[in-house]
Amino acid sequence: MTKNILNQFISNRANGIKSFAVLIDPDKTDTSTCLQLIRNCVENKVDFFFVGGSLITGNTMGQVIKLIKTHTSIPVVLFPGSNLHIDMSADAILFLSLISGRNPDFLIGQHVISAPILKKSSLEILPTGYILIDSGKQTTVSYMSNTTPIPYDKPEIAACTAMAGEMLGLKLMYLDAGSGAQRAISSKMILNVRKSVDVPLIVGGGIRSANEAHEAIVAGADTIVIGNGIEINPGLLAEVSEKIDDFNKAKI
């Protein structure tokens, strides 16, 4: 199986290039809204679409992916909340192991069930250490996974968790404050994790301004993920894209 998307993450990391992913929750969009978002993402040079969520109650994931595929060539990466959230029409899947928690179902249990299905698919598998960070309130992902996030002010725990995940062979690290987070992950937390691992670092949750996104990439995030922030402020998409583009141009 090719590893085009993983290689893109790794190459960007090696070259100091930051990327931008937009998270689409199929339950929180309709066709018209989704189409407008896709057009905005193309215009603002978004690098990845992450599609999924902790709880998906509808049957629209395939429709969302089809819309993306029809109107753009931007890679579609599944962001699954469980083994039920697999759609073969995507390009890749974040194979998330919730290493910040101690619930075996989200460390390995869900993976055992989905492994034979994914083995037969054409989806690129992205082994990802998923690390939840406290955001000031309980989020859907912490509730659904029955896990306790790492305290907001304990960067050393996050760093050691990421370190262990890298030693176990995980290829990406994902620091997430969760959907609807009250605050973004601190620069100190991101910096500590960045110093502890060499793999690409994805950061999302609670980013509601271009300055917060900029602080995250300066601290060491390789990919910024925004979902709810764009729903609240549609202009945030262009603002974050501009910050990332400016940062990348300065590297040239």
DRENPA-3360 file (N, C-alpha, C; in nm, 2 decimals, always signed):
BEGIN
1 = MTKNILNQ = +0.08/-0.12/+0.00/+0.00/+0.00/+0.00/+0.09/+0.13/+0.00 ~ +0.05/+0.22/-0.08/+0.13/+0.35/-0.09/+0.11/+0.43/+0.04 ~ +0.21/+0.51/+0.07/+0.20/+0.59/+0.19/+0.22/+0.74/+0.15 ~ +0.14/+0.78/+0.05/+0.16/+0.92/+0.00/+0.12/+1.02/+0.10 ~ +0.01/+1.00/+0.18/-0.03/+1.11/+0.28/+0.06/+1.11/+0.40 ~ +0.10/+0.99/+0.45/+0.20/+0.99/+0.56/+0.33/+1.05/+0.52 ~ +0.37/+1.02/+0.40/+0.50/+1.08/+0.35/+0.49/+1.23/+0.33 ~ +0.37/+1.28/+0.30/+0.35/+1.42/+0.29/+0.36/+1.49/+0.43;
9 = FISNRANG = +0.30/+1.42/+0.53/+0.32/+1.47/+0.67/+0.47/+1.47/+0.71 ~ +0.54/+1.36/+0.68/+0.68/+1.35/+0.72/+0.77/+1.45/+0.64 ~ +0.74/+1.46/+0.51/+0.82/+1.56/+0.43/+0.80/+1.70/+0.47 ~ +0.68/+1.74/+0.50/+0.65/+1.87/+0.55/+0.72/+1.90/+0.68 ~ +0.72/+1.80/+0.77/+0.79/+1.81/+0.90/+0.94/+1.83/+0.88 ~ +1.00/+1.75/+0.79/+1.14/+1.76/+0.76/+1.18/+1.89/+0.70 ~ +1.09/+1.95/+0.63/+1.12/+2.08/+0.56/+1.07/+2.20/+0.63 ~ +1.01/+2.18/+0.75/+0.96/+2.29/+0.83/+0.84/+2.36/+0.77;
17 = IKSFAVLI = +0.77/+2.29/+0.69/+0.65/+2.34/+0.63/+0.52/+2.30/+0.71 ~ +0.44/+2.40/+0.74/+0.32/+2.38/+0.82/+0.20/+2.36/+0.73 ~ +0.11/+2.28/+0.78/-0.01/+2.25/+0.70/-0.14/+2.27/+0.77 ~ -0.25/+2.28/+0.70/-0.37/+2.32/+0.75/-0.48/+2.21/+0.72 ~ -0.55/+2.16/+0.82/-0.65/+2.06/+0.80/-0.78/+2.12/+0.85 ~ -0.89/+2.10/+0.78/-1.02/+2.14/+0.82/-1.10/+2.02/+0.86 ~ -1.16/+2.02/+0.98/-1.23/+1.90/+1.03/-1.38/+1.92/+1.00 ~ -1.44/+1.83/+0.93/-1.59/+1.84/+0.90/-1.66/+1.72/+0.98;
25 = DPDKTDTS = -1.75/+1.76/+1.06/-1.83/+1.66/+1.13/-1.96/+1.65/+1.05 ~ -1.98/+1.53/+0.99/-2.10/+1.51/+0.90/-2.23/+1.54/+0.97 ~ -2.24/+1.53/+1.10/-2.36/+1.56/+1.17/-2.39/+1.71/+1.18 ~ -2.29/+1.79/+1.15/-2.30/+1.94/+1.18/-2.30/+2.02/+1.05 ~ -2.33/+1.95/+0.93/-2.33/+2.03/+0.81/-2.44/+1.97/+0.72 ~ -2.48/+2.05/+0.62/-2.57/+2.01/+0.52/-2.51/+2.03/+0.38 ~ -2.57/+1.99/+0.27/-2.51/+2.00/+0.14/-2.47/+2.14/+0.10 ~ -2.55/+2.24/+0.12/-2.52/+2.37/+0.08/-2.41/+2.43/+0.17;
33 = TCLQLIRN = -2.41/+2.41/+0.30/-2.31/+2.46/+0.38/-2.17/+2.39/+0.35 ~ -2.18/+2.26/+0.33/-2.06/+2.18/+0.30/-1.99/+2.23/+0.17 ~ -2.07/+2.25/+0.07/-2.02/+2.30/-0.06/-1.95/+2.43/-0.05 ~ -2.01/+2.52/+0.03/-1.95/+2.65/+0.05/-1.82/+2.64/+0.12 ~ -1.82/+2.55/+0.22/-1.69/+2.53/+0.30/-1.58/+2.47/+0.21 ~ -1.62/+2.38/+0.13/-1.52/+2.31/+0.03/-1.47/+2.42/-0.06 ~ -1.55/+2.51/-0.12/-1.50/+2.61/-0.20/-1.41/+2.70/-0.13 ~ -1.44/+2.74/-0.01/-1.35/+2.83/+0.07/-1.22/+2.76/+0.10;
41 = CVENKVDF = -1.22/+2.63/+0.13/-1.10/+2.55/+0.15/-1.01/+2.55/+0.03 ~ -1.07/+2.53/-0.08/-0.99/+2.53/-0.21/-0.93/+2.67/-0.23 ~ -1.01/+2.77/-0.21/-0.96/+2.91/-0.23/-0.85/+2.94/-0.14 ~ -0.85/+2.89/-0.01/-0.75/+2.92/+0.09/-0.65/+2.81/+0.11 ~ -0.64/+2.72/+0.01/-0.52/+2.63/+0.00/-0.51/+2.54/+0.13 ~ -0.63/+2.49/+0.17/-0.62/+2.39/+0.28/-0.56/+2.26/+0.23 ~ -0.48/+2.20/+0.32/-0.40/+2.08/+0.28/-0.48/+1.95/+0.29 ~ -0.56/+1.94/+0.40/-0.63/+1.81/+0.42/-0.77/+1.84/+0.47;
49 = FFVGGSLI = -0.86/+1.75/+0.44/-0.99/+1.74/+0.50/-0.99/+1.63/+0.60 ~ -1.02/+1.65/+0.73/-1.05/+1.54/+0.82/-1.20/+1.53/+0.83 ~ -1.25/+1.41/+0.82/-1.40/+1.39/+0.82/-1.43/+1.29/+0.93 ~ -1.52/+1.33/+1.02/-1.56/+1.24/+1.13/-1.59/+1.32/+1.26 ~ -1.60/+1.24/+1.37/-1.63/+1.30/+1.50/-1.65/+1.19/+1.60 ~ -1.66/+1.23/+1.72/-1.67/+1.13/+1.83/-1.80/+1.06/+1.83 ~ -1.91/+1.13/+1.78/-2.04/+1.07/+1.78/-2.11/+1.11/+1.65 ~ -2.13/+1.01/+1.56/-2.20/+1.04/+1.43/-2.33/+0.97/+1.43;
57 = TGNTMGQV = -2.44/+1.05/+1.43/-2.58/+0.99/+1.44/-2.64/+0.97/+1.31 ~ -2.60/+1.04/+1.21/-2.66/+1.04/+1.07/-2.59/+0.94/+0.98 ~ -2.63/+0.94/+0.86/-2.57/+0.85/+0.76/-2.52/+0.93/+0.64 ~ -2.45/+1.04/+0.67/-2.41/+1.14/+0.57/-2.26/+1.15/+0.55 ~ -2.18/+1.06/+0.61/-2.03/+1.07/+0.59/-2.00/+1.04/+0.45 ~ -2.06/+0.94/+0.39/-2.03/+0.91/+0.25/-2.07/+1.03/+0.16 ~ -2.17/+1.10/+0.19/-2.22/+1.21/+0.11/-2.12/+1.33/+0.12 ~ -2.07/+1.35/+0.24/-1.97/+1.46/+0.26/-1.84/+1.43/+0.18;
65 = IKLIKTHT = -1.80/+1.30/+0.19/-1.67/+1.27/+0.12/-1.69/+1.28/-0.03 ~ -1.81/+1.24/-0.08/-1.84/+1.25/-0.23/-1.84/+1.39/-0.27 ~ -1.89/+1.48/-0.19/-1.89/+1.63/-0.23/-1.75/+1.68/-0.24 ~ -1.67/+1.64/-0.14/-1.53/+1.68/-0.14/-1.46/+1.63/-0.26 ~ -1.47/+1.50/-0.29/-1.41/+1.44/-0.41/-1.45/+1.50/-0.54 ~ -1.58/+1.54/-0.54/-1.63/+1.59/-0.67/-1.58/+1.73/-0.70 ~ -1.55/+1.80/-0.60/-1.52/+1.95/-0.61/-1.37/+1.98/-0.59 ~ -1.29/+1.89/-0.54/-1.15/+1.92/-0.51/-1.07/+1.79/-0.51;
73 = SIPVVLFP = -0.94/+1.81/-0.52/-0.84/+1.70/-0.51/-0.77/+1.69/-0.37 ~ -0.82/+1.78/-0.28/-0.76/+1.78/-0.14/-0.78/+1.64/-0.08 ~ -0.68/+1.58/-0.02/-0.69/+1.45/+0.04/-0.80/+1.45/+0.16 ~ -0.87/+1.34/+0.16/-0.98/+1.32/+0.26/-0.93/+1.21/+0.36 ~ -0.91/+1.25/+0.49/-0.86/+1.16/+0.59/-0.97/+1.14/+0.69 ~ -1.01/+1.01/+0.72/-1.11/+0.98/+0.82/-1.06/+1.01/+0.96 ~ -1.14/+1.07/+1.04/-1.11/+1.10/+1.18/-1.22/+1.02/+1.26 ~ -1.20/+0.89/+1.28/-1.31/+0.81/+1.34/-1.32/+0.81/+1.49;
81 = GSNLHIDM = -1.45/+0.81/+1.53/-1.48/+0.80/+1.67/-1.49/+0.65/+1.72 ~ -1.51/+0.56/+1.62/-1.52/+0.42/+1.65/-1.50/+0.34/+1.52 ~ -1.51/+0.21/+1.53/-1.49/+0.12/+1.41/-1.60/+0.13/+1.32 ~ -1.71/+0.20/+1.36/-1.83/+0.21/+1.27/-1.81/+0.33/+1.17 ~ -1.71/+0.41/+1.20/-1.69/+0.53/+1.12/-1.59/+0.51/+1.01 ~ -1.60/+0.40/+0.94/-1.51/+0.38/+0.83/-1.58/+0.39/+0.70 ~ -1.53/+0.47/+0.61/-1.59/+0.48/+0.47/-1.48/+0.46/+0.37 ~ -1.49/+0.37/+0.28/-1.39/+0.33/+0.19/-1.36/+0.43/+0.08;
89 = SADAILFL = -1.45/+0.53/+0.07/-1.43/+0.63/-0.04/-1.33/+0.74/+0.00 ~ -1.28/+0.74/+0.13/-1.18/+0.83/+0.17/-1.04/+0.79/+0.12 ~ -0.94/+0.88/+0.14/-0.81/+0.84/+0.10/-0.73/+0.77/+0.21 ~ -0.75/+0.81/+0.33/-0.67/+0.76/+0.44/-0.76/+0.76/+0.57 ~ -0.70/+0.70/+0.67/-0.77/+0.70/+0.80/-0.66/+0.72/+0.91 ~ -0.70/+0.82/+1.00/-0.62/+0.83/+1.12/-0.65/+0.71/+1.21 ~ -0.56/+0.62/+1.22/-0.58/+0.50/+1.31/-0.54/+0.54/+1.45 ~ -0.64/+0.60/+1.52/-0.61/+0.66/+1.64/-0.60/+0.57/+1.76;
97 = SLISGRNP = -0.49/+0.57/+1.83/-0.48/+0.50/+1.96/-0.48/+0.61/+2.07 ~ -0.58/+0.60/+2.16/-0.60/+0.71/+2.26/-0.50/+0.68/+2.37 ~ -0.38/+0.72/+2.35/-0.27/+0.69/+2.44/-0.27/+0.77/+2.57 ~ -0.35/+0.88/+2.57/-0.36/+0.96/+2.70/-0.45/+0.90/+2.80 ~ -0.54/+0.80/+2.75/-0.64/+0.74/+2.84/-0.59/+0.60/+2.88 ~ -0.68/+0.54/+2.96/-0.65/+0.40/+3.00/-0.77/+0.31/+2.97 ~ -0.85/+0.35/+2.87/-0.96/+0.26/+2.83/-0.91/+0.17/+2.72 ~ -0.90/+0.04/+2.74/-0.84/-0.05/+2.64/-0.91/-0.05/+2.51;
105 = DFLIGQHV = -1.04/-0.02/+2.52/-1.12/-0.03/+2.39/-1.07/+0.08/+2.29 ~ -1.02/+0.19/+2.34/-0.97/+0.30/+2.25/-0.82/+0.30/+2.24 ~ -0.75/+0.21/+2.31/-0.61/+0.19/+2.30/-0.59/+0.08/+2.19 ~ -0.67/-0.02/+2.19/-0.65/-0.14/+2.10/-0.77/-0.21/+2.06 ~ -0.88/-0.20/+2.14/-1.00/-0.29/+2.12/-1.07/-0.25/+1.99 ~ -1.10/-0.13/+1.96/-1.16/-0.09/+1.84/-1.08/-0.12/+1.72 ~ -0.95/-0.12/+1.74/-0.85/-0.14/+1.63/-0.86/-0.29/+1.58 ~ -0.87/-0.38/+1.68/-0.88/-0.52/+1.65/-1.00/-0.55/+1.56;
113 = ISAPILKK = -1.11/-0.49/+1.59/-1.23/-0.51/+1.52/-1.22/-0.46/+1.37 ~ -1.16/-0.34/+1.36/-1.15/-0.27/+1.23/-1.03/-0.32/+1.14 ~ -0.93/-0.38/+1.20/-0.81/-0.42/+1.13/-0.84/-0.51/+1.01 ~ -0.92/-0.61/+1.02/-0.94/-0.70/+0.90/-1.01/-0.62/+0.79 ~ -1.10/-0.53/+0.83/-1.17/-0.45/+0.73/-1.08/-0.35/+0.66 ~ -0.99/-0.29/+0.73/-0.90/-0.19/+0.68/-0.79/-0.26/+0.59 ~ -0.76/-0.38/+0.63/-0.65/-0.46/+0.56/-0.70/-0.48/+0.42 ~ -0.83/-0.50/+0.40/-0.88/-0.53/+0.26/-0.91/-0.40/+0.18;
121 = SSLEILPT = -0.91/-0.29/+0.25/-0.94/-0.16/+0.19/-0.82/-0.10/+0.12 ~ -0.85/+0.01/+0.04/-0.75/+0.08/-0.02/-0.71/+0.21/+0.06 ~ -0.77/+0.22/+0.18/-0.74/+0.33/+0.27/-0.59/+0.33/+0.31 ~ -0.53/+0.44/+0.31/-0.39/+0.45/+0.37/-0.41/+0.46/+0.52 ~ -0.33/+0.37/+0.59/-0.35/+0.37/+0.74/-0.24/+0.46/+0.80 ~ -0.29/+0.56/+0.88/-0.20/+0.65/+0.95/-0.19/+0.62/+1.10 ~ -0.10/+0.54/+1.15/-0.09/+0.51/+1.29/-0.06/+0.64/+1.37 ~ -0.16/+0.67/+1.46/-0.16/+0.80/+1.52/-0.18/+0.79/+1.67;
129 = GYILIDSG = -0.09/+0.85/+1.75/-0.11/+0.86/+1.89/-0.20/+0.98/+1.92 ~ -0.31/+0.95/+1.98/-0.41/+1.05/+2.01/-0.41/+1.09/+2.15 ~ -0.38/+1.22/+2.18/-0.36/+1.26/+2.31/-0.46/+1.37/+2.35 ~ -0.55/+1.35/+2.44/-0.65/+1.45/+2.48/-0.60/+1.54/+2.59 ~ -0.62/+1.66/+2.57/-0.57/+1.76/+2.67/-0.69/+1.84/+2.73 ~ -0.70/+1.85/+2.86/-0.81/+1.92/+2.92/-0.83/+2.06/+2.86 ~ -0.95/+2.09/+2.83/-0.98/+2.22/+2.77/-1.07/+2.31/+2.85 ~ -1.10/+2.28/+2.98/-1.18/+2.36/+3.06/-1.32/+2.30/+3.09;
137 = KQTTVSYM = -1.36/+2.21/+3.01/-1.49/+2.14/+3.02/-1.48/+2.00/+2.96 ~ -1.57/+1.92/+3.00/-1.58/+1.78/+2.94/-1.63/+1.79/+2.80 ~ -1.55/+1.73/+2.71/-1.59/+1.73/+2.57/-1.65/+1.60/+2.53 ~ -1.71/+1.60/+2.41/-1.78/+1.48/+2.36/-1.68/+1.36/+2.36 ~ -1.56/+1.38/+2.31/-1.46/+1.27/+2.30/-1.42/+1.22/+2.43 ~ -1.41/+1.30/+2.54/-1.37/+1.25/+2.67/-1.48/+1.17/+2.73 ~ -1.61/+1.22/+2.70/-1.72/+1.14/+2.75/-1.74/+1.01/+2.68 ~ -1.74/+1.01/+2.55/-1.76/+0.89/+2.47/-1.65/+0.79/+2.49;
145 = SNTTPIPY = -1.53/+0.83/+2.51/-1.42/+0.74/+2.53/-1.40/+0.70/+2.67 ~ -1.47/+0.76/+2.77/-1.46/+0.73/+2.91/-1.32/+0.74/+2.95 ~ -1.25/+0.85/+2.92/-1.11/+0.87/+2.96/-1.10/+1.01/+3.01 ~ -0.99/+1.03/+3.10/-0.96/+1.16/+3.16/-0.85/+1.23/+3.08 ~ -0.87/+1.35/+3.03/-0.77/+1.42/+2.95/-0.65/+1.45/+3.04 ~ -0.54/+1.47/+2.98/-0.42/+1.52/+3.05/-0.44/+1.66/+3.10 ~ -0.42/+1.69/+3.22/-0.44/+1.83/+3.27/-0.37/+1.94/+3.19 ~ -0.44/+2.05/+3.17/-0.39/+2.16/+3.09/-0.25/+2.21/+3.12;
153 = DKPEIAAC = -0.22/+2.20/+3.26/-0.09/+2.26/+3.30/+0.01/+2.15/+3.33 ~ +0.00/+2.03/+3.27/+0.10/+1.92/+3.29/+0.16/+1.88/+3.16 ~ +0.24/+1.97/+3.10/+0.30/+1.94/+2.97/+0.40/+1.83/+2.98 ~ +0.46/+1.80/+3.09/+0.55/+1.69/+3.10/+0.49/+1.56/+3.09 ~ +0.36/+1.55/+3.13/+0.29/+1.42/+3.11/+0.26/+1.40/+2.96 ~ +0.22/+1.51/+2.90/+0.19/+1.50/+2.75/+0.32/+1.46/+2.68 ~ +0.43/+1.52/+2.72/+0.55/+1.49/+2.65/+0.60/+1.34/+2.67 ~ +0.58/+1.29/+2.79/+0.62/+1.15/+2.81/+0.52/+1.06/+2.74;
161 = TAMAGEML = +0.40/+1.10/+2.73/+0.30/+1.01/+2.66/+0.33/+1.01/+2.52 ~ +0.36/+1.12/+2.46/+0.40/+1.12/+2.32/+0.53/+1.04/+2.29 ~ +0.62/+1.06/+2.38/+0.75/+0.98/+2.37/+0.72/+0.83/+2.37 ~ +0.64/+0.79/+2.46/+0.61/+0.65/+2.46/+0.54/+0.60/+2.33 ~ +0.45/+0.68/+2.28/+0.38/+0.65/+2.16/+0.47/+0.64/+2.04 ~ +0.57/+0.73/+2.04/+0.67/+0.72/+1.93/+0.75/+0.59/+1.94 ~ +0.79/+0.56/+2.07/+0.87/+0.44/+2.09/+0.79/+0.31/+2.05 ~ +0.66/+0.32/+2.06/+0.58/+0.21/+2.02/+0.56/+0.20/+1.87;
169 = GLKLMYLD = +0.61/+0.30/+1.80/+0.60/+0.29/+1.66/+0.49/+0.37/+1.59 ~ +0.42/+0.45/+1.67/+0.32/+0.54/+1.61/+0.39/+0.65/+1.52 ~ +0.33/+0.68/+1.41/+0.39/+0.76/+1.31/+0.35/+0.91/+1.31 ~ +0.24/+0.94/+1.38/+0.19/+1.08/+1.40/+0.15/+1.09/+1.54 ~ +0.16/+1.22/+1.59/+0.10/+1.25/+1.72/-0.01/+1.36/+1.70 ~ -0.12/+1.34/+1.78/-0.23/+1.44/+1.76/-0.27/+1.48/+1.90 ~ -0.24/+1.61/+1.93/-0.28/+1.67/+2.05/-0.42/+1.74/+2.03 ~ -0.52/+1.70/+2.10/-0.65/+1.75/+2.08/-0.72/+1.80/+2.21;
177 = AGSGAQRA = -0.77/+1.92/+2.20/-0.85/+1.97/+2.32/-1.00/+1.92/+2.31 ~ -1.04/+1.87/+2.19/-1.17/+1.82/+2.17/-1.26/+1.93/+2.11 ~ -1.37/+1.88/+2.05/-1.47/+1.96/+1.98/-1.54/+2.05/+2.09 ~ -1.54/+2.18/+2.05/-1.61/+2.28/+2.14/-1.53/+2.31/+2.27 ~ -1.40/+2.29/+2.26/-1.31/+2.32/+2.37/-1.32/+2.47/+2.41 ~ -1.31/+2.50/+2.54/-1.31/+2.63/+2.59/-1.18/+2.71/+2.56 ~ -1.07/+2.64/+2.55/-0.94/+2.70/+2.53/-0.85/+2.61/+2.45 ~ -0.77/+2.67/+2.37/-0.67/+2.60/+2.29/-0.56/+2.54/+2.38;
185 = ISSKMILN = -0.49/+2.44/+2.32/-0.38/+2.38/+2.39/-0.27/+2.49/+2.40 ~ -0.20/+2.49/+2.52/-0.10/+2.60/+2.54/+0.02/+2.58/+2.46 ~ +0.09/+2.69/+2.43/+0.22/+2.68/+2.36/+0.32/+2.60/+2.43 ~ +0.32/+2.61/+2.57/+0.41/+2.54/+2.65/+0.39/+2.39/+2.63 ~ +0.26/+2.34/+2.63/+0.23/+2.20/+2.61/+0.28/+2.16/+2.47 ~ +0.25/+2.23/+2.37/+0.30/+2.20/+2.23/+0.45/+2.19/+2.22 ~ +0.52/+2.29/+2.28/+0.66/+2.29/+2.28/+0.72/+2.17/+2.35 ~ +0.67/+2.14/+2.46/+0.72/+2.02/+2.54/+0.71/+1.89/+2.46;
193 = VRKSVDVP = +0.59/+1.88/+2.39/+0.57/+1.76/+2.31/+0.66/+1.76/+2.19 ~ +0.67/+1.88/+2.13/+0.76/+1.89/+2.01/+0.90/+1.85/+2.04 ~ +0.95/+1.89/+2.15/+1.09/+1.86/+2.19/+1.11/+1.71/+2.22 ~ +1.00/+1.64/+2.25/+1.02/+1.50/+2.30/+1.01/+1.40/+2.19 ~ +0.95/+1.44/+2.07/+0.94/+1.34/+1.96/+0.98/+1.40/+1.83 ~ +1.01/+1.32/+1.73/+1.05/+1.36/+1.60/+0.94/+1.35/+1.50 ~ +0.83/+1.27/+1.53/+0.72/+1.25/+1.43/+0.64/+1.37/+1.42 ~ +0.57/+1.39/+1.30/+0.48/+1.50/+1.28/+0.38/+1.52/+1.39;
201 = LIVGGGIR = +0.36/+1.65/+1.43/+0.27/+1.68/+1.54/+0.14/+1.75/+1.48 ~ +0.03/+1.70/+1.51/-0.10/+1.76/+1.47/-0.16/+1.82/+1.60 ~ -0.22/+1.94/+1.58/-0.28/+2.01/+1.70/-0.41/+2.06/+1.66 ~ -0.51/+2.04/+1.74/-0.65/+2.09/+1.72/-0.73/+2.11/+1.84 ~ -0.84/+2.17/+1.83/-0.93/+2.19/+1.94/-0.92/+2.32/+2.01 ~ -1.02/+2.40/+2.01/-1.02/+2.53/+2.08/-0.95/+2.64/+2.01 ~ -0.91/+2.63/+1.89/-0.84/+2.73/+1.82/-0.94/+2.82/+1.75 ~ -0.96/+2.95/+1.80/-1.06/+3.04/+1.76/-1.01/+3.16/+1.70;
209 = SANEAHEA = -0.88/+3.18/+1.68/-0.82/+3.30/+1.62/-0.70/+3.26/+1.55 ~ -0.66/+3.35/+1.45/-0.54/+3.33/+1.37/-0.42/+3.34/+1.46 ~ -0.42/+3.42/+1.57/-0.31/+3.43/+1.66/-0.28/+3.31/+1.73 ~ -0.39/+3.24/+1.78/-0.38/+3.11/+1.85/-0.32/+3.01/+1.75 ~ -0.36/+3.01/+1.63/-0.30/+2.91/+1.53/-0.15/+2.94/+1.51 ~ -0.12/+3.07/+1.50/+0.02/+3.11/+1.48/+0.10/+3.07/+1.60 ~ +0.05/+3.09/+1.72/+0.13/+3.05/+1.84/+0.15/+2.90/+1.84 ~ +0.05/+2.82/+1.79/+0.07/+2.68/+1.79/+0.18/+2.63/+1.69;
217 = IVAGADTI = +0.18/+2.69/+1.57/+0.28/+2.65/+1.48/+0.42/+2.70/+1.52 ~ +0.43/+2.81/+1.58/+0.56/+2.86/+1.63/+0.61/+2.77/+1.74 ~ +0.52/+2.72/+1.82/+0.56/+2.63/+1.93/+0.60/+2.49/+1.88 ~ +0.56/+2.46/+1.76/+0.60/+2.33/+1.71/+0.50/+2.24/+1.64 ~ +0.37/+2.29/+1.63/+0.27/+2.21/+1.56/+0.31/+2.21/+1.41 ~ +0.29/+2.09/+1.35/+0.32/+2.08/+1.21/+0.19/+2.09/+1.13 ~ +0.08/+2.05/+1.19/-0.05/+2.07/+1.12/-0.15/+2.12/+1.22 ~ -0.22/+2.22/+1.18/-0.33/+2.29/+1.26/-0.46/+2.23/+1.21;
225 = VIGNGIEI = -0.55/+2.19/+1.30/-0.68/+2.14/+1.27/-0.79/+2.24/+1.33 ~ -0.88/+2.28/+1.24/-0.99/+2.37/+1.29/-1.12/+2.31/+1.24 ~ -1.22/+2.31/+1.33/-1.35/+2.27/+1.29/-1.46/+2.36/+1.34 ~ -1.48/+2.35/+1.47/-1.59/+2.44/+1.53/-1.56/+2.59/+1.52 ~ -1.43/+2.62/+1.52/-1.39/+2.76/+1.51/-1.44/+2.83/+1.38 ~ -1.44/+2.75/+1.27/-1.49/+2.80/+1.14/-1.64/+2.81/+1.14 ~ -1.71/+2.72/+1.21/-1.85/+2.72/+1.22/-1.90/+2.85/+1.29 ~ -1.82/+2.89/+1.40/-1.85/+3.01/+1.47/-1.81/+3.14/+1.40;
233 = NPGLLAEV = -1.70/+3.13/+1.33/-1.64/+3.25/+1.26/-1.59/+3.20/+1.12 ~ -1.67/+3.21/+1.02/-1.63/+3.16/+0.88/-1.50/+3.23/+0.83 ~ -1.48/+3.35/+0.88/-1.36/+3.42/+0.83/-1.23/+3.37/+0.89 ~ -1.24/+3.28/+0.99/-1.12/+3.22/+1.05/-1.05/+3.14/+0.95 ~ -1.11/+3.08/+0.86/-1.05/+2.99/+0.76/-0.94/+3.07/+0.68 ~ -0.98/+3.18/+0.63/-0.89/+3.26/+0.55/-0.78/+3.32/+0.64 ~ -0.81/+3.36/+0.76/-0.72/+3.42/+0.85/-0.61/+3.32/+0.89 ~ -0.65/+3.20/+0.92/-0.55/+3.09/+0.96/-0.46/+3.06/+0.84;
241 = SEKIDDFN = -0.53/+3.04/+0.73/-0.46/+3.01/+0.61/-0.35/+3.11/+0.58 ~ -0.38/+3.24/+0.59/-0.28/+3.34/+0.57/-0.16/+3.34/+0.66 ~ -0.19/+3.31/+0.79/-0.09/+3.29/+0.89/+0.01/+3.18/+0.86 ~ -0.05/+3.07/+0.82/+0.03/+2.95/+0.78/+0.11/+2.98/+0.65 ~ +0.05/+3.04/+0.56/+0.12/+3.07/+0.43/+0.23/+3.17/+0.46 ~ +0.21/+3.27/+0.54/+0.32/+3.36/+0.57/+0.43/+3.29/+0.64 ~ +0.40/+3.20/+0.73/+0.51/+3.13/+0.80/+0.59/+3.05/+0.70 ~ +0.52/+2.98/+0.61/+0.59/+2.89/+0.52/+0.67/+2.97/+0.42;
249 = KAKI = +0.63/+3.09/+0.38/+0.70/+3.17/+0.29/+0.83/+3.22/+0.35 ~ +0.82/+3.25/+0.48/+0.93/+3.30/+0.56/+1.04/+3.19/+0.57 ~ +1.00/+3.06/+0.55/+1.10/+2.96/+0.56/+1.18/+2.94/+0.43 ~ +1.12/+2.99/+0.32/+1.19/+2.97/+0.19/+1.31/+3.06/+0.18;
% end
